[in-house]
């Protein structure tokens, strides 16, 4: 119970300090909110683009464009054989 008492005292002390400087409190809360929101948005985009593959029924029909003169495209299974992805 001593831990809860100390935690409650610390929370009350922190609230009093934040109440004394409302502009600093507002800036801190807005900064934290913007930072958390930006991180959430960035990682949501990265998750959707990089980590989740596109739903494709026939992966063998996908091609990888190549820019050499010998071959203009290779099928996805051949790409897996060549590059091991």
Secondary structure, 3 states (H helix, E strand, C coil): CHHHHHHHHHHHHHHHHHHHCHHHHHHHHHHHHHHHHHHHHHHHHHHHHHHCCCCCCCHHHCEEECCCCCCCEEEHHHHHHHHCC
